[in-house]
Amino acid sequence: MPPVTQRNVSFGDLKRHLLSVAEAAQVANMDADSIRKAFQRGILEPGYIMDGNRRLRAINGLDLVYLRIAPSYSRVVRNKLRTALHKALADQIVYSSVHIIIEDLSGRKKSVDVPLERAVDETLAGIEDLKQTSQGIEVGENGEALIRGTNVEVHRIAALVEGGISIEEINHDYPNLSEDQIKIAVEYARVHPKHGRPYPVRTVKSIFRQGTGTMREVLSEEDHTEDDQARRG
């Protein structure tokens, strides 16, 4: 029997982790479209999770391990690897590698050892990072994601970063936020995109500070702030 990984995690443990496509893309550091294509082509079978009233396709942790490994191997090895992973018993501890036998063009058998340990470790570490990020977020009365312990909207801060505002500038306009809280907002928004009207990419203070904005930008930001205050009552 092959040696097991140092984490002593079972195949069932990995399968119990269900991530949305956006979350999985973040954990695996890959394009979300690649995961969607894997579903469409029947390479992976999606699970489902609920996000509020929305039903989202989800990928389990074991399939995420497979996606991390697959690009390094031929189609024949990938197919045998996927079969081997899904035939494993749920309570079986994950091996450090999978031994696969294939045939070359001449019909000769060839053995391939596919390491699992690094992919398992990176996948579990990424899932843990997601959990840590979520712990820094809370949901306001209006359903808006807020940075925990503040009334600052997650997607507002993420929009500023996406618009090119530096963390130092954001700290200037939001002195109650730490650098870690700003980074958490960006990470959370990346896997939980905002629906509906987007937030402005600059604050009123930054517009006046830089002296490059237009009155339309100022009014847009003020309108958005007033809308948010009205929703919070």
C-alpha positions in Angstrom: 0.0 0.0 0.0 1.4 3.5 -0.9 2.4 5.8 2.0 -0.3 8.2 3.1 0.0 12.0 3.2 1.2 13.7 6.4 -2.1 15.4 6.9 -3.9 12.0 7.4 -6.9 13.3 5.5 -9.3 10.8 4.0 -10.8 10.9 0.5 -14.2 11.4 2.1 -12.9 14.5 4.0 -11.8 16.0 0.7 -15.2 15.3 -0.9 -17.1 16.9 1.9 -15.6 20.3 1.0 -17.9 22.0 -1.5 -16.8 25.2 -3.2 -18.5 27.5 -5.7 -16.7 27.8 -9.1 -15.4 31.3 -8.0 -14.1 29.9 -4.7 -12.5 26.9 -6.4 -10.8 29.1 -9.0 -9.4 31.2 -6.1 -8.1 28.2 -4.2 -6.6 26.5 -7.3 -5.3 29.8 -8.7 -6.9 29.0 -12.1 -9.4 30.4 -14.5 -13.1 29.9 -13.5 -13.9 29.2 -17.1 -11.7 26.2 -17.0 -13.7 24.7 -14.2 -17.0 25.4 -16.0 -15.6 23.7 -19.1 -14.7 20.6 -17.1 -18.4 20.5 -16.0 -19.7 21.0 -19.5 -17.4 18.3 -21.0 -18.4 15.8 -18.3 -14.9 15.6 -16.9 -16.3 16.5 -13.5 -19.8 16.1 -12.0 -20.9 19.2 -10.2 -22.4 19.4 -6.8 -24.7 22.2 -5.7 -24.7 24.8 -2.9 -27.0 27.6 -2.0 -25.9 31.2 -1.9 -28.9 33.0 -0.5 -31.7 32.2 -3.0 -29.3 31.2 -5.7 -28.3 27.6 -6.5 -24.7 27.4 -7.6 -22.7 24.7 -9.1 -20.0 23.5 -6.8 -16.8 21.4 -7.0 -15.6 19.1 -4.1 -12.1 19.2 -2.7 -11.1 15.9 -4.3 -12.0 17.1 -7.8 -10.1 20.3 -7.0 -7.0 18.2 -6.1 -7.4 16.4 -9.5 -7.6 19.8 -11.3 -4.4 20.9 -9.7 -2.6 17.8 -10.9 -4.2 17.1 -14.3 -2.4 19.6 -16.5 1.0 17.9 -15.9 -0.1 14.6 -17.4 -1.3 13.0 -20.6 -5.0 12.4 -21.2 -4.5 8.6 -20.6 -2.9 9.3 -17.2 -5.5 11.9 -16.4 -8.4 9.5 -17.1 -6.9 6.7 -15.0 -6.1 9.1 -12.2 -9.7 10.4 -12.1 -11.0 6.9 -12.0 -8.5 5.9 -9.2 -9.4 8.9 -7.0 -13.2 8.3 -7.3 -12.9 4.6 -6.6 -11.2 5.2 -3.3 -13.2 4.4 -0.2 -14.5 7.5 1.7 -12.7 6.5 4.9 -9.4 5.7 3.2 -6.5 8.0 4.0 -5.3 9.8 0.9 -2.1 8.3 -0.5 1.0 10.5 -1.0 1.0 9.2 -4.6 -1.1 7.1 -7.0 0.5 4.3 -9.0 -0.9 4.1 -12.5 -0.1 1.6 -15.2 -0.5 2.6 -18.9 0.5 1.2 -22.2 2.7 3.0 -24.7 2.1 2.8 -28.5 4.0 -0.4 -28.8 1.8 -2.1 -26.2 4.5 -2.1 -23.5 3.3 -1.4 -20.0 4.6 1.6 -18.2 4.2 2.7 -14.6 3.6 6.4 -13.6 3.6 7.6 -10.0 1.4 10.7 -9.6 2.2 12.6 -6.4 -0.8 13.8 -4.4 0.6 15.2 -1.3 1.5 18.7 -2.5 -1.9 19.1 -4.3 -3.8 18.0 -1.2 -1.8 20.3 1.1 -2.2 23.3 -1.2 -6.0 22.6 -1.7 -6.6 22.3 2.1 -4.5 25.4 2.8 -6.5 27.3 0.2 -9.8 26.2 1.7 -8.6 27.3 5.1 -7.7 30.7 3.7 -11.2 31.0 2.4 -12.6 30.2 5.8 -10.3 32.8 7.4 -11.5 35.4 4.9 -15.1 34.7 5.6 -14.6 35.1 9.3 -13.6 38.7 8.6 -17.0 39.4 7.0 -20.5 39.8 8.3 -23.8 40.5 6.7 -25.7 43.7 7.3 -29.4 44.1 7.9 -29.8 44.9 4.2 -28.0 41.7 3.1 -24.8 43.7 2.2 -21.5 42.1 3.0 -19.6 44.2 5.5 -16.1 44.2 6.9 -16.7 42.6 10.4 -17.0 45.2 13.2 -17.5 48.1 10.8 -20.3 49.5 8.7 -18.0 49.5 5.6 -19.2 47.6 2.6 -16.8 44.9 1.3 -17.5 45.6 -2.3 -17.1 49.4 -1.9 -13.5 48.8 -0.7 -12.8 46.2 -3.3 -14.0 48.6 -6.0 -11.6 51.2 -4.8 -8.7 48.8 -5.0 -9.8 47.6 -8.5 -10.0 51.2 -9.6 -6.3 51.7 -8.7 -6.6 53.4 -5.3 -3.7 52.3 -3.1 -4.1 50.7 0.4 -2.4 53.8 1.9 -5.0 56.1 0.2 -7.9 53.9 1.4 -6.5 54.0 4.9 -6.5 57.8 4.6 -10.2 57.8 3.8 -11.1 54.9 6.1 -8.7 55.2 9.0 -10.7 52.6 11.0 -9.7 49.9 8.5 -6.5 47.9 8.9 -4.4 46.7 5.9 -5.5 43.1 6.6 -9.2 44.1 6.6 -8.7 45.8 3.2 -7.1 42.7 1.8 -9.8 40.5 3.2 -12.4 42.7 1.5 -10.6 42.3 -1.9 -10.3 38.5 -1.5 -13.9 38.1 -0.5 -15.2 40.2 -3.3 -13.1 38.2 -5.8 -15.0 35.0 -5.0 -18.4 36.7 -4.2 -18.9 39.3 -7.0 -21.4 42.0 -6.4 -24.7 41.9 -8.2 -26.5 45.0 -9.3 -25.2 48.5 -9.3 -21.4 48.6 -8.8 -19.7 50.9 -6.3 -17.6 53.9 -7.5 -13.9 53.2 -8.0 -12.9 56.5 -6.2 -14.0 58.2 -3.1 -15.1 61.9 -2.9 -12.0 62.6 -0.9 -9.7 61.0 -3.4 -11.3 62.9 -6.3 -10.7 66.2 -4.6 -7.3 65.2 -3.3 -6.1 64.3 -6.8 -7.9 67.2 -8.5 -8.6 65.1 -11.5 -12.3 64.2 -11.0 -15.5 65.6 -12.5 -18.6 66.7 -10.8 -20.4 63.7 -12.2 -18.0 61.4 -10.3 -18.5 63.4 -7.1 -22.3 63.2 -7.5 -22.2 59.5 -8.3 -20.3 58.7 -5.2 -22.6 60.9 -3.0 -25.7 59.3 -4.5 -24.3 55.9 -3.8 -23.5 56.8 -0.2 -27.0 58.3 0.3 -28.6 55.1 -1.1 -26.6 52.9 1.3 -27.5 55.1 4.3 -31.2 54.9 3.3 -31.0 51.1 3.1 -29.4 50.9 6.5 -32.1 53.2 7.9 
